[in-house]
């Protein structure tokens, strides 16, 4: 983690009155990162220092699912598309099934394209949009309130999309289609809607603030099913996990974290 990215995050956080904290990012290769969390124009926003500055923004429900710029983060959007003229020559990527006609319609709107163009994305500064959140990677010099405002403008336009995709409800940016879950896991749907949070920091904060009785119910209900959930998730190839399965995986991760305390 470079000095310039740490300094950029600290500078922007100070400007917005936010606190920078050390955060342990879980995963196969965990690492420590300096982050700041705050609300910006009504959107939950988080900035983190790594090789570049990453900005996460959520708090809206939409249907678009695409990536603009080089996909240098692991992503489900791997199918290249010809970008509309205002975005050329940047590469545009979608997902063959998760993106769908809603994404095509959103990218056909001239005002949406203008908002994207104002962001100034590049192959080194890509943007990732997945239904209910967006992630932008920017150089330290572009970690500014102006950049946040541009992202909020895009988020506002993304929020004009429907809150559902097909037959599923959008939960933390992913589609929950209960009918596509195995019958023995469908009863977990209410817990998925409440606890299936992909953001490590947001999930941890929710669990910390939860009533003890809620936590006990979560552990008692999902804990005995963890091996069954693992079996279900293992039935998919790594890059072919459907959204409802990914949400079940997030729920299992929350319970595993509770059990590890």
C-alpha positions in Angstrom: 0.0 0.0 0.0 1.7 3.2 -1.2 2.1 6.5 0.7 0.3 8.4 -2.0 -2.9 6.4 -1.8 -2.9 6.5 2.0 -2.3 10.3 1.9 -5.1 10.7 -0.7 -7.6 8.8 1.5 -6.6 10.7 4.6 -6.9 14.0 2.8 -10.3 13.3 1.3 -11.6 11.9 4.6 -10.5 15.0 6.5 -12.2 17.2 4.0 -15.4 15.3 4.5 -15.1 15.1 8.3 -14.7 11.3 8.2 -12.3 9.1 10.2 -9.7 6.8 8.6 -9.4 3.4 10.3 -7.4 0.3 9.7 -9.5 -2.5 8.3 -8.7 -6.1 7.8 -10.0 -7.4 4.4 -10.9 -11.1 4.6 -10.6 -13.6 1.7 -8.1 -16.1 0.5 -5.3 -13.6 1.0 -6.3 -11.2 3.8 -4.6 -7.8 4.1 -4.8 -4.6 6.0 -6.2 -1.5 4.4 -6.9 2.1 5.5 -10.5 3.1 4.9 -13.0 5.8 5.7 -16.8 5.3 5.6 -19.3 8.2 5.4 -22.5 9.2 3.7 -22.2 11.3 0.6 -25.3 12.8 -1.0 -27.4 10.1 0.7 -25.2 7.2 -0.6 -23.2 4.9 1.7 -19.6 5.5 0.6 -16.3 4.0 1.5 -12.8 4.9 0.2 -9.8 2.6 0.7 -6.1 2.9 0.0 -4.4 0.1 -2.0 -2.4 0.2 -5.2 -4.9 2.8 -6.2 -7.8 4.5 -4.3 -11.0 2.5 -4.5 -14.4 4.1 -4.0 -17.5 2.0 -3.1 -20.9 3.6 -3.3 -24.2 2.0 -2.5 -27.6 2.9 -1.3 -29.6 2.7 -4.5 -31.5 -0.1 -6.3 -31.0 -0.5 -10.1 -30.8 -3.1 -12.8 -27.7 -2.2 -14.7 -24.7 -4.6 -14.6 -21.5 -3.7 -16.5 -17.9 -2.6 -16.3 -16.2 0.3 -18.0 -12.5 0.3 -18.5 -10.0 -2.6 -18.1 -11.4 -5.4 -15.8 -8.3 -5.5 -13.6 -10.4 -6.5 -10.6 -12.0 -10.0 -10.5 -15.4 -9.5 -11.9 -18.4 -11.3 -13.4 -18.5 -8.9 -16.3 -16.3 -10.6 -18.9 -18.1 -10.4 -22.2 -16.8 -7.4 -24.3 -19.2 -5.1 -26.0 -18.7 -2.3 -28.5 -18.9 0.9 -26.3 -21.3 3.7 -27.4 -19.6 6.6 -29.2 -19.4 8.9 -26.1 -17.4 6.2 -24.2 -15.1 5.0 -27.0 -12.4 3.8 -27.1 -12.8 2.5 -23.5 -13.6 -1.2 -23.3 -17.1 -2.1 -22.1 -17.9 -5.4 -20.5 -21.2 -7.0 -19.5 -22.4 -10.4 -18.2 -24.3 -12.6 -20.7 -27.2 -13.3 -18.3 -26.9 -10.9 -15.4 -26.8 -7.7 -17.5 -29.8 -8.3 -19.7 -31.9 -5.8 -21.6 -32.1 -3.4 -18.6 -28.3 -2.7 -19.0 -28.7 -2.3 -22.7 -31.5 0.2 -22.2 -29.6 2.1 -19.6 -26.5 2.4 -21.8 -28.6 3.6 -24.7 -29.7 6.7 -22.8 -27.8 9.8 -23.8 -27.9 11.4 -20.4 -26.6 8.3 -18.7 -23.7 8.1 -21.1 -23.0 11.8 -20.5 -22.8 11.1 -16.7 -20.4 8.2 -17.4 -18.3 10.3 -19.7 -17.9 13.0 -17.1 -16.3 10.5 -14.8 -13.2 10.3 -17.0 -12.7 6.6 -16.6 -9.7 5.0 -18.3 -8.1 1.6 -18.6 -6.2 2.4 -15.4 -9.3 3.8 -13.7 -12.2 1.4 -14.3 -15.8 1.6 -13.1 -17.8 -1.5 -12.0 -21.6 -1.4 -11.7 -23.6 -4.3 -10.2 -27.3 -3.6 -9.7 -27.2 -1.8 -6.4 -23.7 -0.6 -6.0 -20.7 0.8 -7.9 -17.0 0.6 -7.5 -14.5 3.0 -9.0 -10.7 2.8 -9.0 -9.0 6.1 -9.3 -5.5 7.6 -9.1 -4.6 9.3 -5.8 -4.8 12.8 -7.5 -8.4 12.0 -8.5 -9.6 11.1 -5.0 -11.6 14.3 -4.7 -15.0 15.5 -3.8 -15.5 16.3 -7.5 -15.0 12.6 -8.3 -17.4 11.6 -5.6 -20.0 14.0 -7.0 -19.5 12.4 -10.4 -20.1 9.0 -9.0 -23.1 10.2 -7.1 -24.5 11.6 -10.3 -24.1 8.1 -12.0 -25.7 6.4 -8.9 -28.7 8.7 -9.1 -29.2 7.8 -12.7 -28.7 4.1 -12.0 -31.4 4.3 -9.3 -34.0 5.1 -12.0 -33.9 1.4 -12.9 -36.4 -1.1 -11.4 -35.8 -2.5 -7.9 -36.3 -6.0 -9.3 -34.8 -8.0 -12.1 -37.0 -10.7 -13.6 -38.8 -12.5 -10.8 -36.2 -11.7 -8.2 -35.8 -9.0 -5.5 -32.6 -7.0 -5.4 -30.7 -7.6 -2.2 -27.4 -5.7 -1.7 -27.0 -5.4 -5.4 -27.8 -9.0 -6.3 -31.0 -10.7 -7.4 -32.7 -13.0 -5.0 -35.0 -15.4 -6.8 -36.3 -17.7 -4.1 -37.7 -20.2 -6.5 -34.2 -20.9 -7.9 -32.9 -21.9 -4.4 -32.9 -25.6 -3.4 -36.2 -26.3 -1.5 -34.3 -26.9 1.8 -32.7 -23.5 1.7 -35.6 -21.4 0.7 -36.6 -20.8 4.3 -33.4 -18.7 4.6 -34.7 -16.0 2.3 -35.8 -13.6 5.1 -32.3 -13.9 6.7 -30.7 -13.4 3.3 -32.6 -10.1 2.9 -31.4 -8.9 6.3 -27.8 -10.2 6.6 -26.4 -11.1 3.1 -24.1 -8.1 2.9 -21.1 -8.3 0.7 -19.2 -5.4 2.2 -17.0 -6.7 5.1 -17.2 -3.4 7.0 -20.9 -2.9 6.5 -21.6 -6.5 7.5 -19.5 -6.3 10.6 -21.2 -3.0 11.6 -24.7 -4.6 11.2 -23.7 -7.6 13.3 -22.2 -5.4 16.0 -25.4 -3.3 16.2 -27.8 -6.3 16.1 -29.9 -7.3 19.1 -28.5 -10.4 20.8 -31.7 -12.3 20.2 -31.4 -11.6 16.4 -27.8 -12.9 16.4 -28.8 -16.0 18.3 -31.6 -16.7 15.8 -29.2 -16.2 12.9 -26.7 -18.6 14.4 -29.3 -21.2 15.4 -31.0 -21.2 12.0 -28.0 -21.0 9.6 -25.3 -22.6 11.7 -26.6 -26.2 11.2 -26.9 -25.6 7.5 -23.4 -24.4 6.8 -22.2 -27.8 5.4 -25.3 -28.0 3.2 -24.7 -24.4 1.9 -21.1 -25.4 1.1 -22.3 -28.4 -0.8 -24.7 -26.1 -2.7 -22.1 -23.5 -3.5 -19.6 -26.2 -4.6 -22.0 -27.4 -7.2 -21.2 -24.3 -9.3 -18.0 -23.4 -11.2 -16.2 -20.5 -9.6 -17.2 -17.9 -12.1 -20.7 -19.3 -12.7 -22.3 -18.9 -9.3 -25.8 -17.5 -9.7 -26.8 -14.4 -7.8 -29.1 -16.2 -5.3 -26.3 -18.6 -4.5 -23.9 -15.8 -4.0 -26.3 -14.2 -1.5 -26.6 -17.5 0.4 -22.8 -17.6 0.5 -22.7 -14.1 2.0 -25.2 -15.2 4.6 -23.0 -18.2 5.5 -20.0 -15.9 5.7 -21.7 -13.7 8.2 -22.5 -16.7 10.4 -19.0 -18.1 10.1 -17.6 -14.7 11.3 -20.0 -14.9 14.3 -18.9 -18.4 15.1 -15.2 -17.3 15.0 -15.6 -14.6 17.6 
